[in-house]
C-alpha cells in the first residue's frame, strides 16, 4: 500500500513529518516517515506500507514551527471504512 498526502493548505515552513497507524485504543502500531514528492511541493509520499491486520486509524503528524514562535505537532486522524473511502476526523 502507498499513501499520497496532499498538504496544499499547509503553510510553509510547516511540513508533514510522519504517519502513524494506531489501533482503536490509541496505541501506535507503526510509524513511518514521509517523503516530499519530488515534482510537487505540496504532496508527500509514503510507500511500501505493510498495513496492520486489525482496524486502524492513520494519524498524520505535521511540524508547524511558525505558530506562536514554537514547534507544534498537529495531528489529523483518518480511517478507512468498508467501502475503502477515507474519513477525516
MODELLER restraints for C-alpha pairs under 7 A, 6 or more apart:
rsr = mdl.restraints
at = mdl.atoms
rsr.add(forms.Gaussian(group=physical.xy_distance, feature=features.Distance(at['CA:1:A'], at['CA:47:A']), mean=6.72, stdev=0.5))
rsr.add(forms.Gaussian(group=physical.xy_distance, feature=features.Distance(at['CA:1:A'], at['CA:48:A']), mean=5.78, stdev=0.5))
rsr.add(forms.Gaussian(group=physical.xy_distance, feature=features.Distance(at['CA:1:A'], at['CA:49:A']), mean=5.05, stdev=0.5))
rsr.add(forms.Gaussian(group=physical.xy_distance, feature=features.Distance(at['CA:1:A'], at['CA:50:A']), mean=6.69, stdev=0.5))
rsr.add(forms.Gaussian(group=physical.xy_distance, feature=features.Distance(at['CA:2:A'], at['CA:46:A']), mean=5.62, stdev=0.5))
rsr.add(forms.Gaussian(group=physical.xy_distance, feature=features.Distance(at['CA:2:A'], at['CA:47:A']), mean=4.44, stdev=0.5))
rsr.add(forms.Gaussian(group=physical.xy_distance, feature=features.Distance(at['CA:2:A'], at['CA:48:A']), mean=5.89, stdev=0.5))
rsr.add(forms.Gaussian(group=physical.xy_distance, feature=features.Distance(at['CA:2:A'], at['CA:49:A']), mean=5.98, stdev=0.5))
rsr.add(forms.Gaussian(group=physical.xy_distance, feature=features.Distance(at['CA:3:A'], at['CA:45:A']), mean=5.87, stdev=0.5))
rsr.add(forms.Gaussian(group=physical.xy_distance, feature=features.Distance(at['CA:3:A'], at['CA:46:A']), mean=5.07, stdev=0.5))
rsr.add(forms.Gaussian(group=physical.xy_distance, feature=features.Distance(at['CA:3:A'], at['CA:47:A']), mean=6.48, stdev=0.5))
rsr.add(forms.Gaussian(group=physical.xy_distance, feature=features.Distance(at['CA:4:A'], at['CA:43:A']), mean=6.70, stdev=0.5))
rsr.add(forms.Gaussian(group=physical.xy_distance, feature=features.Distance(at['CA:4:A'], at['CA:44:A']), mean=5.72, stdev=0.5))
rsr.add(forms.Gaussian(group=physical.xy_distance, feature=features.Distance(at['CA:4:A'], at['CA:45:A']), mean=4.77, stdev=0.5))
rsr.add(forms.Gaussian(group=physical.xy_distance, feature=features.Distance(at['CA:4:A'], at['CA:46:A']), mean=6.51, stdev=0.5))
rsr.add(forms.Gaussian(group=physical.xy_distance, feature=features.Distance(at['CA:5:A'], at['CA:43:A']), mean=5.57, stdev=0.5))
rsr.add(forms.Gaussian(group=physical.xy_distance, feature=features.Distance(at['CA:5:A'], at['CA:44:A']), mean=4.98, stdev=0.5))
rsr.add(forms.Gaussian(group=physical.xy_distance, feature=features.Distance(at['CA:5:A'], at['CA:45:A']), mean=6.36, stdev=0.5))
rsr.add(forms.Gaussian(group=physical.xy_distance, feature=features.Distance(at['CA:6:A'], at['CA:42:A']), mean=5.98, stdev=0.5))
rsr.add(forms.Gaussian(group=physical.xy_distance, feature=features.Distance(at['CA:6:A'], at['CA:43:A']), mean=4.75, stdev=0.5))
rsr.add(forms.Gaussian(group=physical.xy_distance, feature=features.Distance(at['CA:6:A'], at['CA:44:A']), mean=6.57, stdev=0.5))
rsr.add(forms.Gaussian(group=physical.xy_distance, feature=features.Distance(at['CA:7:A'], at['CA:42:A']), mean=5.00, stdev=0.5))
rsr.add(forms.Gaussian(group=physical.xy_distance, feature=features.Distance(at['CA:7:A'], at['CA:43:A']), mean=5.97, stdev=0.5))
rsr.add(forms.Gaussian(group=physical.xy_distance, feature=features.Distance(at['CA:8:A'], at['CA:42:A']), mean=5.06, stdev=0.5))
rsr.add(forms.Gaussian(group=physical.xy_distance, feature=features.Distance(at['CA:13:A'], at['CA:64:A']), mean=6.98, stdev=0.5))
rsr.add(forms.Gaussian(group=physical.xy_distance, feature=features.Distance(at['CA:13:A'], at['CA:65:A']), mean=6.91, stdev=0.5))
rsr.add(forms.Gaussian(group=physical.xy_distance, feature=features.Distance(at['CA:13:A'], at['CA:66:A']), mean=6.80, stdev=0.5))
rsr.add(forms.Gaussian(group=physical.xy_distance, feature=features.Distance(at['CA:14:A'], at['CA:62:A']), mean=6.99, stdev=0.5))
rsr.add(forms.Gaussian(group=physical.xy_distance, feature=features.Distance(at['CA:14:A'], at['CA:63:A']), mean=5.43, stdev=0.5))
rsr.add(forms.Gaussian(group=physical.xy_distance, feature=features.Distance(at['CA:14:A'], at['CA:64:A']), mean=4.35, stdev=0.5))
rsr.add(forms.Gaussian(group=physical.xy_distance, feature=features.Distance(at['CA:14:A'], at['CA:65:A']), mean=6.33, stdev=0.5))
rsr.add(forms.Gaussian(group=physical.xy_distance, feature=features.Distance(at['CA:15:A'], at['CA:62:A']), mean=5.57, stdev=0.5))
rsr.add(forms.Gaussian(group=physical.xy_distance, feature=features.Distance(at['CA:15:A'], at['CA:63:A']), mean=5.31, stdev=0.5))
rsr.add(forms.Gaussian(group=physical.xy_distance, feature=features.Distance(at['CA:15:A'], at['CA:64:A']), mean=6.69, stdev=0.5))
rsr.add(forms.Gaussian(group=physical.xy_distance, feature=features.Distance(at['CA:16:A'], at['CA:34:A']), mean=6.89, stdev=0.5))
rsr.add(forms.Gaussian(group=physical.xy_distance, feature=features.Distance(at['CA:16:A'], at['CA:61:A']), mean=5.88, stdev=0.5))
rsr.add(forms.Gaussian(group=physical.xy_distance, feature=features.Distance(at['CA:16:A'], at['CA:62:A']), mean=4.20, stdev=0.5))
rsr.add(forms.Gaussian(group=physical.xy_distance, feature=features.Distance(at['CA:16:A'], at['CA:63:A']), mean=6.11, stdev=0.5))
rsr.add(forms.Gaussian(group=physical.xy_distance, feature=features.Distance(at['CA:17:A'], at['CA:33:A']), mean=6.11, stdev=0.5))
rsr.add(forms.Gaussian(group=physical.xy_distance, feature=features.Distance(at['CA:17:A'], at['CA:34:A']), mean=5.77, stdev=0.5))
rsr.add(forms.Gaussian(group=physical.xy_distance, feature=features.Distance(at['CA:17:A'], at['CA:61:A']), mean=5.73, stdev=0.5))
rsr.add(forms.Gaussian(group=physical.xy_distance, feature=features.Distance(at['CA:17:A'], at['CA:62:A']), mean=5.42, stdev=0.5))
rsr.add(forms.Gaussian(group=physical.xy_distance, feature=features.Distance(at['CA:17:A'], at['CA:63:A']), mean=6.16, stdev=0.5))
rsr.add(forms.Gaussian(group=physical.xy_distance, feature=features.Distance(at['CA:18:A'], at['CA:31:A']), mean=6.96, stdev=0.5))
rsr.add(forms.Gaussian(group=physical.xy_distance, feature=features.Distance(at['CA:18:A'], at['CA:32:A']), mean=5.56, stdev=0.5))
rsr.add(forms.Gaussian(group=physical.xy_distance, feature=features.Distance(at['CA:18:A'], at['CA:33:A']), mean=4.13, stdev=0.5))
rsr.add(forms.Gaussian(group=physical.xy_distance, feature=features.Distance(at['CA:18:A'], at['CA:34:A']), mean=4.94, stdev=0.5))
rsr.add(forms.Gaussian(group=physical.xy_distance, feature=features.Distance(at['CA:18:A'], at['CA:60:A']), mean=6.23, stdev=0.5))
rsr.add(forms.Gaussian(group=physical.xy_distance, feature=features.Distance(at['CA:18:A'], at['CA:61:A']), mean=5.35, stdev=0.5))
rsr.add(forms.Gaussian(group=physical.xy_distance, feature=features.Distance(at['CA:19:A'], at['CA:31:A']), mean=5.85, stdev=0.5))
rsr.add(forms.Gaussian(group=physical.xy_distance, feature=features.Distance(at['CA:19:A'], at['CA:32:A']), mean=5.39, stdev=0.5))
rsr.add(forms.Gaussian(group=physical.xy_distance, feature=features.Distance(at['CA:19:A'], at['CA:33:A']), mean=6.39, stdev=0.5))
rsr.add(forms.Gaussian(group=physical.xy_distance, feature=features.Distance(at['CA:19:A'], at['CA:34:A']), mean=6.96, stdev=0.5))
rsr.add(forms.Gaussian(group=physical.xy_distance, feature=features.Distance(at['CA:19:A'], at['CA:58:A']), mean=6.61, stdev=0.5))
rsr.add(forms.Gaussian(group=physical.xy_distance, feature=features.Distance(at['CA:19:A'], at['CA:59:A']), mean=5.48, stdev=0.5))
rsr.add(forms.Gaussian(group=physical.xy_distance, feature=features.Distance(at['CA:19:A'], at['CA:60:A']), mean=4.53, stdev=0.5))
rsr.add(forms.Gaussian(group=physical.xy_distance, feature=features.Distance(at['CA:19:A'], at['CA:61:A']), mean=5.88, stdev=0.5))
rsr.add(forms.Gaussian(group=physical.xy_distance, feature=features.Distance(at['CA:20:A'], at['CA:28:A']), mean=6.48, stdev=0.5))
rsr.add(forms.Gaussian(group=physical.xy_distance, feature=features.Distance(at['CA:20:A'], at['CA:30:A']), mean=5.72, stdev=0.5))
rsr.add(forms.Gaussian(group=physical.xy_distance, feature=features.Distance(at['CA:20:A'], at['CA:31:A']), mean=4.32, stdev=0.5))
rsr.add(forms.Gaussian(group=physical.xy_distance, feature=features.Distance(at['CA:20:A'], at['CA:32:A']), mean=6.26, stdev=0.5))
rsr.add(forms.Gaussian(group=physical.xy_distance, feature=features.Distance(at['CA:20:A'], at['CA:58:A']), mean=5.70, stdev=0.5))
rsr.add(forms.Gaussian(group=physical.xy_distance, feature=features.Distance(at['CA:20:A'], at['CA:59:A']), mean=4.92, stdev=0.5))
rsr.add(forms.Gaussian(group=physical.xy_distance, feature=features.Distance(at['CA:20:A'], at['CA:60:A']), mean=6.50, stdev=0.5))
rsr.add(forms.Gaussian(group=physical.xy_distance, feature=features.Distance(at['CA:21:A'], at['CA:28:A']), mean=5.95, stdev=0.5))
rsr.add(forms.Gaussian(group=physical.xy_distance, feature=features.Distance(at['CA:21:A'], at['CA:29:A']), mean=5.41, stdev=0.5))
rsr.add(forms.Gaussian(group=physical.xy_distance, feature=features.Distance(at['CA:21:A'], at['CA:30:A']), mean=5.37, stdev=0.5))
rsr.add(forms.Gaussian(group=physical.xy_distance, feature=features.Distance(at['CA:21:A'], at['CA:31:A']), mean=6.44, stdev=0.5))
rsr.add(forms.Gaussian(group=physical.xy_distance, feature=features.Distance(at['CA:21:A'], at['CA:56:A']), mean=6.15, stdev=0.5))
rsr.add(forms.Gaussian(group=physical.xy_distance, feature=features.Distance(at['CA:21:A'], at['CA:57:A']), mean=5.66, stdev=0.5))
rsr.add(forms.Gaussian(group=physical.xy_distance, feature=features.Distance(at['CA:21:A'], at['CA:58:A']), mean=4.77, stdev=0.5))
rsr.add(forms.Gaussian(group=physical.xy_distance, feature=features.Distance(at['CA:21:A'], at['CA:59:A']), mean=6.20, stdev=0.5))
rsr.add(forms.Gaussian(group=physical.xy_distance, feature=features.Distance(at['CA:22:A'], at['CA:28:A']), mean=4.37, stdev=0.5))
rsr.add(forms.Gaussian(group=physical.xy_distance, feature=features.Distance(at['CA:22:A'], at['CA:29:A']), mean=5.23, stdev=0.5))
rsr.add(forms.Gaussian(group=physical.xy_distance, feature=features.Distance(at['CA:22:A'], at['CA:56:A']), mean=5.50, stdev=0.5))
rsr.add(forms.Gaussian(group=physical.xy_distance, feature=features.Distance(at['CA:22:A'], at['CA:57:A']), mean=5.26, stdev=0.5))
rsr.add(forms.Gaussian(group=physical.xy_distance, feature=features.Distance(at['CA:22:A'], at['CA:58:A']), mean=6.41, stdev=0.5))
rsr.add(forms.Gaussian(group=physical.xy_distance, feature=features.Distance(at['CA:23:A'], at['CA:29:A']), mean=6.65, stdev=0.5))
rsr.add(forms.Gaussian(group=physical.xy_distance, feature=features.Distance(at['CA:23:A'], at['CA:55:A']), mean=6.69, stdev=0.5))
rsr.add(forms.Gaussian(group=physical.xy_distance, feature=features.Distance(at['CA:23:A'], at['CA:56:A']), mean=4.75, stdev=0.5))
rsr.add(forms.Gaussian(group=physical.xy_distance, feature=features.Distance(at['CA:23:A'], at['CA:57:A']), mean=6.31, stdev=0.5))
rsr.add(forms.Gaussian(group=physical.xy_distance, feature=features.Distance(at['CA:24:A'], at['CA:56:A']), mean=6.48, stdev=0.5))
rsr.add(forms.Gaussian(group=physical.xy_distance, feature=features.Distance(at['CA:34:A'], at['CA:44:A']), mean=6.17, stdev=0.5))
rsr.add(forms.Gaussian(group=physical.xy_distance, feature=features.Distance(at['CA:34:A'], at['CA:45:A']), mean=5.88, stdev=0.5))
rsr.add(forms.Gaussian(group=physical.xy_distance, feature=features.Distance(at['CA:34:A'], at['CA:46:A']), mean=5.34, stdev=0.5))
rsr.add(forms.Gaussian(group=physical.xy_distance, feature=features.Distance(at['CA:35:A'], at['CA:44:A']), mean=5.45, stdev=0.5))
rsr.add(forms.Gaussian(group=physical.xy_distance, feature=features.Distance(at['CA:35:A'], at['CA:45:A']), mean=5.25, stdev=0.5))
rsr.add(forms.Gaussian(group=physical.xy_distance, feature=features.Distance(at['CA:35:A'], at['CA:46:A']), mean=6.49, stdev=0.5))
rsr.add(forms.Gaussian(group=physical.xy_distance, feature=features.Distance(at['CA:36:A'], at['CA:43:A']), mean=6.13, stdev=0.5))
rsr.add(forms.Gaussian(group=physical.xy_distance, feature=features.Distance(at['CA:36:A'], at['CA:44:A']), mean=4.43, stdev=0.5))
rsr.add(forms.Gaussian(group=physical.xy_distance, feature=features.Distance(at['CA:36:A'], at['CA:45:A']), mean=6.21, stdev=0.5))
rsr.add(forms.Gaussian(group=physical.xy_distance, feature=features.Distance(at['CA:37:A'], at['CA:43:A']), mean=5.24, stdev=0.5))
rsr.add(forms.Gaussian(group=physical.xy_distance, feature=features.Distance(at['CA:37:A'], at['CA:44:A']), mean=5.04, stdev=0.5))
rsr.add(forms.Gaussian(group=physical.xy_distance, feature=features.Distance(at['CA:37:A'], at['CA:45:A']), mean=5.82, stdev=0.5))
rsr.add(forms.Gaussian(group=physical.xy_distance, feature=features.Distance(at['CA:56:A'], at['CA:79:A']), mean=6.77, stdev=0.5))
rsr.add(forms.Gaussian(group=physical.xy_distance, feature=features.Distance(at['CA:57:A'], at['CA:77:A']), mean=6.34, stdev=0.5))
rsr.add(forms.Gaussian(group=physical.xy_distance, feature=features.Distance(at['CA:57:A'], at['CA:78:A']), mean=5.49, stdev=0.5))
rsr.add(forms.Gaussian(group=physical.xy_distance, feature=features.Distance(at['CA:57:A'], at['CA:79:A']), mean=4.69, stdev=0.5))
rsr.add(forms.Gaussian(group=physical.xy_distance, feature=features.Distance(at['CA:58:A'], at['CA:77:A']), mean=5.61, stdev=0.5))
rsr.add(forms.Gaussian(group=physical.xy_distance, feature=features.Distance(at['CA:58:A'], at['CA:78:A']), mean=4.85, stdev=0.5))
rsr.add(forms.Gaussian(group=physical.xy_distance, feature=features.Distance(at['CA:58:A'], at['CA:79:A']), mean=6.09, stdev=0.5))
rsr.add(forms.Gaussian(group=physical.xy_distance, feature=features.Distance(at['CA:59:A'], at['CA:75:A']), mean=6.23, stdev=0.5))
rsr.add(forms.Gaussian(group=physical.xy_distance, feature=features.Distance(at['CA:59:A'], at['CA:76:A']), mean=5.53, stdev=0.5))
rsr.add(forms.Gaussian(group=physical.xy_distance, feature=features.Distance(at['CA:59:A'], at['CA:77:A']), mean=4.57, stdev=0.5))
rsr.add(forms.Gaussian(group=physical.xy_distance, feature=features.Distance(at['CA:59:A'], at['CA:78:A']), mean=6.31, stdev=0.5))
rsr.add(forms.Gaussian(group=physical.xy_distance, feature=features.Distance(at['CA:60:A'], at['CA:75:A']), mean=5.42, stdev=0.5))
rsr.add(forms.Gaussian(group=physical.xy_distance, feature=features.Distance(at['CA:60:A'], at['CA:76:A']), mean=5.12, stdev=0.5))
rsr.add(forms.Gaussian(group=physical.xy_distance, feature=features.Distance(at['CA:60:A'], at['CA:77:A']), mean=6.49, stdev=0.5))
rsr.add(forms.Gaussian(group=physical.xy_distance, feature=features.Distance(at['CA:61:A'], at['CA:73:A']), mean=6.40, stdev=0.5))
rsr.add(forms.Gaussian(group=physical.xy_distance, feature=features.Distance(at['CA:61:A'], at['CA:74:A']), mean=5.86, stdev=0.5))
rsr.add(forms.Gaussian(group=physical.xy_distance, feature=features.Distance(at['CA:61:A'], at['CA:75:A']), mean=4.87, stdev=0.5))
rsr.add(forms.Gaussian(group=physical.xy_distance, feature=features.Distance(at['CA:61:A'], at['CA:76:A']), mean=6.94, stdev=0.5))
rsr.add(forms.Gaussian(group=physical.xy_distance, feature=features.Distance(at['CA:62:A'], at['CA:73:A']), mean=5.47, stdev=0.5))
rsr.add(forms.Gaussian(group=physical.xy_distance, feature=features.Distance(at['CA:62:A'], at['CA:74:A']), mean=5.28, stdev=0.5))
rsr.add(forms.Gaussian(group=physical.xy_distance, feature=features.Distance(at['CA:62:A'], at['CA:75:A']), mean=6.41, stdev=0.5))
rsr.add(forms.Gaussian(group=physical.xy_distance, feature=features.Distance(at['CA:63:A'], at['CA:71:A']), mean=6.80, stdev=0.5))
rsr.add(forms.Gaussian(group=physical.xy_distance, feature=features.Distance(at['CA:63:A'], at['CA:72:A']), mean=6.11, stdev=0.5))
rsr.add(forms.Gaussian(group=physical.xy_distance, feature=features.Distance(at['CA:63:A'], at['CA:73:A']), mean=5.09, stdev=0.5))
rsr.add(forms.Gaussian(group=physical.xy_distance, feature=features.Distance(at['CA:63:A'], at['CA:74:A']), mean=6.95, stdev=0.5))
rsr.add(forms.Gaussian(group=physical.xy_distance, feature=features.Distance(at['CA:64:A'], at['CA:71:A']), mean=5.78, stdev=0.5))
rsr.add(forms.Gaussian(group=physical.xy_distance, feature=features.Distance(at['CA:64:A'], at['CA:72:A']), mean=5.29, stdev=0.5))
rsr.add(forms.Gaussian(group=physical.xy_distance, feature=features.Distance(at['CA:64:A'], at['CA:73:A']), mean=6.31, stdev=0.5))
rsr.add(forms.Gaussian(group=physical.xy_distance, feature=features.Distance(at['CA:65:A'], at['CA:71:A']), mean=4.10, stdev=0.5))
rsr.add(forms.Gaussian(group=physical.xy_distance, feature=features.Distance(at['CA:65:A'], at['CA:72:A']), mean=6.12, stdev=0.5))
rsr.add(forms.Gaussian(group=physical.xy_distance, feature=features.Distance(at['CA:76:A'], at['CA:89:A']), mean=6.69, stdev=0.5))
rsr.add(forms.Gaussian(group=physical.xy_distance, feature=features.Distance(at['CA:77:A'], at['CA:88:A']), mean=5.87, stdev=0.5))
rsr.add(forms.Gaussian(group=physical.xy_distance, feature=features.Distance(at['CA:77:A'], at['CA:89:A']), mean=5.31, stdev=0.5))
rsr.add(forms.Gaussian(group=physical.xy_distance, feature=features.Distance(at['CA:78:A'], at['CA:86:A']), mean=6.39, stdev=0.5))
rsr.add(forms.Gaussian(group=physical.xy_distance, feature=features.Distance(at['CA:78:A'], at['CA:87:A']), mean=5.45, stdev=0.5))
rsr.add(forms.Gaussian(group=physical.xy_distance, feature=features.Distance(at['CA:78:A'], at['CA:88:A']), mean=4.64, stdev=0.5))
rsr.add(forms.Gaussian(group=physical.xy_distance, feature=features.Distance(at['CA:78:A'], at['CA:89:A']), mean=6.26, stdev=0.5))
rsr.add(forms.Gaussian(group=physical.xy_distance, feature=features.Distance(at['CA:79:A'], at['CA:86:A']), mean=5.68, stdev=0.5))
rsr.add(forms.Gaussian(group=physical.xy_distance, feature=features.Distance(at['CA:79:A'], at['CA:87:A']), mean=5.32, stdev=0.5))
rsr.add(forms.Gaussian(group=physical.xy_distance, feature=features.Distance(at['CA:79:A'], at['CA:88:A']), mean=6.78, stdev=0.5))
rsr.add(forms.Gaussian(group=physical.xy_distance, feature=features.Distance(at['CA:80:A'], at['CA:86:A']), mean=4.69, stdev=0.5))
rsr.add(forms.Gaussian(group=physical.xy_distance, feature=features.Distance(at['CA:80:A'], at['CA:87:A']), mean=6.34, stdev=0.5))
